[in-house]
Amino acid sequence: GSGGSKRRDRENQDGILGGPAPVSPPSPAGARLPGHVCMEVESQTRRRVQAMQGGQAQAKERVLRQLLGLVCAPHPQLHPNYGPGP
C-alpha cells in the first residue's frame, strides 16, 4: 500500500537506499584562466568562426552560380530512356 511507499521515500531521504546524488566539488580558484589567456582563446575562437563563415559564404556563391547556370542556360536534350514505343 501507500505506507511502504512513504517508508521508501523517507529511507531515500535518509540515504539508506543509495543516498543522495553525488555533488561535484566547486572548482578551485586556481582553475580559472588568467585574463590574457582567456582573451587569446576568445580571439582565436572569433578568428575561427569568421573563417568558417567566410568559407560558407564562398561555397554558397559557388552553389548559386552553378544553380543559376543550370536554370538560366538550359540545353535541350532528350532523356536517354525516351525512345519510340514498341
DSSP file (Angstrom, degrees, kcal/mol; ACC not computed):
  #  RESIDUE AA STRUCTURE BP1 BP2  ACC     N-H-->O    O-->H-N    N-H-->O    O-->H-N    TCO  KAPPA ALPHA  PHI   PSI    X-CA   Y-CA   Z-CA
    1    1 A G     >        0   0    0      0, 0.0     4,-0.8     0, 0.0     3,-0.3   0.000 360.0 360.0 360.0-158.6    0.0    0.0    0.0
    2    2 A S  H  >  +     0   0    0      1,-0.2     4,-2.1     2,-0.2     5,-0.2   0.709 360.0  70.8 -77.9 -20.2    0.9    3.6    0.4
    3    3 A G  H  > S+     0   0    0      1,-0.2     4,-1.9     2,-0.2    -1,-0.2   0.896  98.4  48.8 -63.7 -39.8    2.7    3.0    3.8
    4    4 A G  H  > S+     0   0    0     -3,-0.3     4,-2.4     1,-0.2    -1,-0.2   0.870 109.2  53.3 -66.7 -36.2    5.6    1.2    2.0
    5    5 A S  H  X S+     0   0    0     -4,-0.8     4,-2.3     2,-0.2    -2,-0.2   0.910 109.0  48.4 -64.8 -42.8    5.9    4.0   -0.5
    6    6 A K  H  X S+     0   0    0     -4,-2.1     4,-2.4     1,-0.2    -1,-0.2   0.888 111.1  51.3 -64.9 -38.2    6.2    6.6    2.3
    7    7 A R  H  X S+     0   0    0     -4,-1.9     4,-2.6     2,-0.2    -2,-0.2   0.921 109.3  49.7 -64.9 -43.0    8.8    4.5    4.0
    8    8 A R  H  X S+     0   0    0     -4,-2.4     4,-2.6     2,-0.2    -2,-0.2   0.912 110.5  50.7 -62.1 -41.6   10.9    4.1    0.9
    9    9 A D  H  X S+     0   0    0     -4,-2.3     4,-2.1     1,-0.2    -1,-0.2   0.925 111.8  47.1 -61.0 -44.2   10.8    7.9    0.3
   10   10 A R  H  X S+     0   0    0     -4,-2.4     4,-2.0     1,-0.2    -2,-0.2   0.898 112.0  50.5 -64.8 -40.2   11.9    8.5    3.9
   11   11 A E  H  X>S+     0   0    0     -4,-2.6     5,-2.4     1,-0.2     6,-0.7   0.893 109.2  51.3 -65.8 -38.9   14.7    5.9    3.5
   12   12 A N  H ><5S+     0   0    0     -4,-2.6     3,-0.8     1,-0.2    -1,-0.2   0.903 109.9  49.6 -62.9 -40.2   15.9    7.5    0.3
   13   13 A Q  H 3<5S+     0   0    0     -4,-2.1    -1,-0.2     1,-0.2    -2,-0.2   0.868 109.5  51.8 -66.1 -35.3   16.0   10.9    2.0
   14   14 A D  H 3<5S-     0   0    0     -4,-2.0    -1,-0.2    -5,-0.2    -2,-0.2   0.557 116.5-115.2 -78.8  -7.0   18.0    9.4    4.9
   15   15 A G  T <<5S+     0   0    0     -3,-0.8     3,-0.4    -4,-0.6    -3,-0.2   0.605  81.4 121.8  86.4  11.1   20.5    8.0    2.4
   16   16 A I  S   <S+     0   0    0     -5,-2.4     2,-1.0     1,-0.3    -4,-0.2   0.903  72.2  47.6 -75.4 -40.4   19.7    4.3    3.2
   17   17 A L  S    S-     0   0    0     -6,-0.7    -1,-0.3    -9,-0.2    -2,-0.1  -0.640 144.5 -44.2-102.6  75.7   18.7    3.3   -0.3
   18   18 A G  S    S-     0   0    0     -2,-1.0    -2,-0.1    -3,-0.4    -1,-0.1   0.082  85.7-127.9  94.3 -25.4   21.5    4.7   -2.4
   19   19 A G        -     0   0    0     -8,-0.2    -4,-0.1    -7,-0.1    -5,-0.1  -0.007  46.9 -35.3  72.3 178.7   21.7    8.1   -0.8
   20   20 A P  S    S-     0   0    0      0, 0.0     3,-0.1     0, 0.0    -7,-0.0  -0.283  75.7 -87.0 -71.5 159.4   21.7   11.5   -2.4
   21   21 A A        -     0   0    0      1,-0.1     2,-0.0    -2,-0.0    -2,-0.0  -0.383  53.6 -99.0 -64.6 143.4   23.2   12.0   -5.8
   22   22 A P        -     0   0    0      0, 0.0     2,-0.5     0, 0.0    -1,-0.1  -0.367  33.9-144.2 -65.7 143.8   26.9   12.9   -5.6
   23   23 A V        -     0   0    0     -3,-0.1     0, 0.0    -2,-0.0     0, 0.0  -0.936  14.8-124.7-111.6 129.2   27.7   16.6   -5.9
   24   24 A S        -     0   0    0     -2,-0.5     3,-0.1     1,-0.1     0, 0.0  -0.476  32.3-110.2 -72.6 142.4   30.8   17.7   -7.8
   25   25 A P        -     0   0    0      0, 0.0    -1,-0.1     0, 0.0     0, 0.0  -0.345  40.1 -94.1 -69.4 153.0   33.1   19.9   -5.7
   26   26 A P        -     0   0    0      0, 0.0     3,-0.1     0, 0.0     0, 0.0  -0.311  48.7 -94.4 -65.0 152.2   33.4   23.5   -6.7
   27   27 A S        -     0   0    0      1,-0.1     5,-0.1    -3,-0.1     2,-0.0  -0.410  42.9-110.6 -65.8 138.8   36.3   24.4   -9.0
   28   28 A P    >   -     0   0    0      0, 0.0     3,-2.0     0, 0.0     4,-0.3  -0.383  25.5-115.5 -67.1 152.7   39.4   25.6   -7.2
   29   29 A A  G >  S+     0   0    0      1,-0.3     3,-1.2     2,-0.2    -2,-0.1   0.816 114.3  61.6 -60.2 -31.5   40.1   29.3   -7.7
   30   30 A G  G 3  S+     0   0    0      1,-0.2    -1,-0.3     3,-0.0    -3,-0.0   0.585  86.8  75.4 -72.0  -9.7   43.4   28.4   -9.5
   31   31 A A  G <  S+     0   0    0     -3,-2.0    -1,-0.2     2,-0.1    -2,-0.2   0.621  73.9 100.0 -79.0 -12.1   41.5   26.6  -12.2
   32   32 A R  S <  S-     0   0    0     -3,-1.2     3,-0.1    -4,-0.3    -3,-0.0  -0.437  80.5-113.1 -73.3 147.4   40.3   29.9  -13.8
   33   33 A L        -     0   0    0     -2,-0.1    -1,-0.1     1,-0.1    -2,-0.1  -0.581  32.7-108.8 -78.3 141.0   42.2   31.1  -16.8
   34   34 A P     >  -     0   0    0      0, 0.0     4,-2.4     0, 0.0     3,-0.4  -0.321  35.2-105.7 -62.9 156.6   44.3   34.3  -16.4
   35   35 A G  H  > S+     0   0    0      1,-0.2     4,-2.4     2,-0.2     5,-0.2   0.864 118.2  50.5 -54.0 -44.6   42.8   37.3  -18.3
   36   36 A H  H  > S+     0   0    0      1,-0.2     4,-1.9     2,-0.2    -1,-0.2   0.861 111.3  48.6 -67.4 -34.5   45.3   37.3  -21.1
   37   37 A V  H  > S+     0   0    0     -3,-0.4     4,-2.4     2,-0.2    -1,-0.2   0.910 111.5  49.7 -69.5 -41.7   44.8   33.6  -21.8
   38   38 A C  H  X S+     0   0    0     -4,-2.4     4,-2.4     1,-0.2    -2,-0.2   0.910 110.9  49.8 -62.5 -42.5   41.1   34.0  -21.8
   39   39 A M  H  X S+     0   0    0     -4,-2.4     4,-2.3    -5,-0.2    -1,-0.2   0.885 110.5  50.4 -64.2 -38.3   41.4   36.9  -24.2
   40   40 A E  H  X S+     0   0    0     -4,-1.9     4,-2.6     2,-0.2    -2,-0.2   0.907 109.9  49.9 -67.1 -41.4   43.6   34.9  -26.5
   41   41 A V  H  X S+     0   0    0     -4,-2.4     4,-2.5     2,-0.2    -2,-0.2   0.922 112.1  48.1 -62.1 -44.2   41.2   32.0  -26.5
   42   42 A E  H  X S+     0   0    0     -4,-2.4     4,-2.6     2,-0.2    -2,-0.2   0.900 111.6  50.4 -62.6 -40.9   38.3   34.4  -27.4
   43   43 A S  H  X S+     0   0    0     -4,-2.3     4,-2.3     2,-0.2    -2,-0.2   0.922 111.7  46.8 -64.2 -45.1   40.4   35.9  -30.2
   44   44 A Q  H  X S+     0   0    0     -4,-2.6     4,-2.4     2,-0.2    -2,-0.2   0.910 112.8  50.1 -62.6 -42.1   41.3   32.6  -31.7
   45   45 A T  H  X S+     0   0    0     -4,-2.5     4,-2.5     1,-0.2    -2,-0.2   0.923 109.7  50.6 -62.5 -44.3   37.6   31.5  -31.5
   46   46 A R  H  X S+     0   0    0     -4,-2.6     4,-2.3     1,-0.2    -1,-0.2   0.912 111.0  48.9 -60.5 -43.4   36.5   34.7  -33.2
   47   47 A R  H  X S+     0   0    0     -4,-2.3     4,-2.3     2,-0.2    -1,-0.2   0.908 111.7  49.3 -63.2 -42.4   39.0   34.2  -36.0
   48   48 A R  H  X S+     0   0    0     -4,-2.4     4,-2.4     2,-0.2    -2,-0.2   0.910 111.0  48.8 -64.5 -42.3   37.9   30.6  -36.5
   49   49 A V  H  X S+     0   0    0     -4,-2.5     4,-2.6     1,-0.2    -1,-0.2   0.918 111.5  49.9 -63.7 -43.3   34.3   31.5  -36.6
   50   50 A Q  H  X S+     0   0    0     -4,-2.3     4,-2.4     1,-0.2    -2,-0.2   0.896 110.6  50.2 -62.7 -39.9   35.0   34.3  -39.1
   51   51 A A  H  X S+     0   0    0     -4,-2.3     4,-2.4     2,-0.2    -2,-0.2   0.909 111.4  48.2 -64.5 -41.8   37.0   31.8  -41.3
   52   52 A M  H  X S+     0   0    0     -4,-2.4     4,-2.2     2,-0.2    -2,-0.2   0.913 112.1  49.0 -64.5 -42.0   34.1   29.3  -41.2
   53   53 A Q  H  X S+     0   0    0     -4,-2.6     4,-2.2     2,-0.2    -2,-0.2   0.892 111.2  50.2 -65.5 -38.8   31.6   32.0  -42.1
   54   54 A G  H  X S+     0   0    0     -4,-2.4     4,-2.2     2,-0.2    -2,-0.2   0.912 111.1  48.5 -64.7 -42.8   33.8   33.2  -45.0
   55   55 A G  H  X S+     0   0    0     -4,-2.4     4,-2.2     1,-0.2    -2,-0.2   0.880 111.1  50.7 -63.5 -38.7   34.2   29.6  -46.3
   56   56 A Q  H  X S+     0   0    0     -4,-2.2     4,-2.2     2,-0.2    -1,-0.2   0.895 109.5  50.5 -66.5 -40.0   30.4   29.1  -46.1
   57   57 A A  H  X S+     0   0    0     -4,-2.2     4,-2.2     2,-0.2    -2,-0.2   0.899 110.6  49.2 -65.8 -40.4   29.8   32.3  -48.0
   58   58 A Q  H  X S+     0   0    0     -4,-2.2     4,-2.2     2,-0.2    -2,-0.2   0.921 112.0  48.1 -64.5 -43.5   32.2   31.3  -50.8
   59   59 A A  H  X S+     0   0    0     -4,-2.2     4,-2.5     1,-0.2    -2,-0.2   0.891 109.9  53.1 -64.2 -38.6   30.6   27.9  -51.1
   60   60 A K  H  X S+     0   0    0     -4,-2.2     4,-2.5     2,-0.2    -1,-0.2   0.918 108.6  49.5 -62.9 -44.1   27.1   29.5  -51.2
   61   61 A E  H  X S+     0   0    0     -4,-2.2     4,-2.4     2,-0.2    -2,-0.2   0.924 111.5  49.0 -60.4 -45.1   28.2   31.8  -54.0
   62   62 A R  H  X S+     0   0    0     -4,-2.2     4,-2.2     1,-0.2    -2,-0.2   0.916 112.4  47.4 -62.0 -44.7   29.6   28.8  -56.0
   63   63 A V  H  X S+     0   0    0     -4,-2.5     4,-2.6     1,-0.2    -1,-0.2   0.909 111.7  50.4 -65.1 -42.6   26.4   26.7  -55.5
   64   64 A L  H  X S+     0   0    0     -4,-2.5     4,-2.8     2,-0.2     5,-0.2   0.902 109.9  50.6 -63.8 -40.5   24.2   29.7  -56.5
   65   65 A R  H  X S+     0   0    0     -4,-2.4     4,-2.1     2,-0.2    -2,-0.2   0.919 112.2  47.2 -62.0 -43.4   26.3   30.3  -59.7
   66   66 A Q  H  X S+     0   0    0     -4,-2.2     4,-1.9     2,-0.2    -2,-0.2   0.920 113.5  48.2 -63.8 -43.4   26.0   26.6  -60.6
   67   67 A L  H  X S+     0   0    0     -4,-2.6     4,-2.3     1,-0.2     5,-0.2   0.930 112.3  47.6 -63.9 -46.2   22.3   26.5  -59.9
   68   68 A L  H  X S+     0   0    0     -4,-2.8     4,-3.1     1,-0.2     5,-0.3   0.870 109.2  55.5 -64.0 -35.1   21.7   29.7  -61.9
   69   69 A G  H  X S+     0   0    0     -4,-2.1     4,-1.2    -5,-0.2    -1,-0.2   0.899 110.7  44.6 -62.8 -40.2   23.8   28.3  -64.8
   70   70 A L  H  < S+     0   0    0     -4,-1.9    -2,-0.2     2,-0.2    -1,-0.2   0.883 120.1  40.4 -70.3 -38.6   21.6   25.2  -64.9
   71   71 A V  H  < S+     0   0    0     -4,-2.3    -2,-0.2    -5,-0.2    -3,-0.2   0.900 121.1  39.3 -78.8 -42.3   18.3   27.1  -64.7
   72   72 A C  H  < S+     0   0    0     -4,-3.1    -3,-0.2     1,-0.2    -2,-0.2   0.659 119.5  43.0 -87.8 -16.5   19.2   30.1  -67.0
   73   73 A A  S  < S+     0   0    0     -4,-1.2    -1,-0.2    -5,-0.3    -2,-0.1  -0.532  76.8 179.7-126.9  66.2   21.1   28.2  -69.7
   74   74 A P        -     0   0    0      0, 0.0    -3,-0.1     0, 0.0    -4,-0.1  -0.377  19.2-145.2 -70.3 147.1   19.1   25.1  -70.4
   75   75 A H        -     0   0    0     -5,-0.1     2,-0.2    -2,-0.1    -2,-0.0  -0.953  19.6-127.7-112.4 113.9   20.4   22.7  -73.0
   76   76 A P        +     0   0    0      0, 0.0     2,-0.3     0, 0.0     0, 0.0  -0.427  48.8 143.1 -65.1 127.5   17.6   21.0  -74.9
   77   77 A Q        -     0   0    0     -2,-0.2     2,-0.3     0, 0.0    -2,-0.0  -0.982  46.5-114.0-159.0 156.2   18.1   17.2  -74.9
   78   78 A L        -     0   0    0     -2,-0.3     0, 0.0     1,-0.1     0, 0.0  -0.700  37.7-105.5 -93.6 147.2   16.1   14.1  -74.7
   79   79 A H    >   -     0   0    0     -2,-0.3     3,-2.0     1,-0.1    -1,-0.1  -0.474  28.7-122.0 -68.0 141.3   16.3   11.8  -71.7
   80   80 A P  T 3  S+     0   0    0      0, 0.0    -1,-0.1     0, 0.0    -2,-0.0   0.784 112.2  56.2 -57.9 -27.2   18.2    8.6  -72.5
   81   81 A N  T 3  S+     0   0    0      2,-0.0     2,-0.4     0, 0.0    -2,-0.0   0.610  85.7  99.4 -80.2 -11.1   15.2    6.4  -71.6
   82   82 A Y    <   +     0   0    0     -3,-2.0    -4,-0.1     3,-0.0     3,-0.0  -0.618  49.2 132.0 -79.6 130.6   13.0    8.3  -74.1
   83   83 A G        -     0   0    0     -2,-0.4    -2,-0.0     0, 0.0    -4,-0.0  -0.968  60.2 -58.8-162.9 174.3   12.5    6.4  -77.3
   84   84 A P        -     0   0    0      0, 0.0     0, 0.0     0, 0.0     0, 0.0  -0.328  59.9-111.3 -63.6 145.7   10.0    5.2  -79.8
   85   85 A G              0   0    0      1,-0.1    -3,-0.0    -3,-0.0     0, 0.0  -0.111 360.0 360.0 -70.8 174.3    7.3    3.0  -78.3
   86   86 A P              0   0    0      0, 0.0    -1,-0.1     0, 0.0     0, 0.0   0.479 360.0 360.0 -68.1 360.0    7.0   -0.7  -79.2
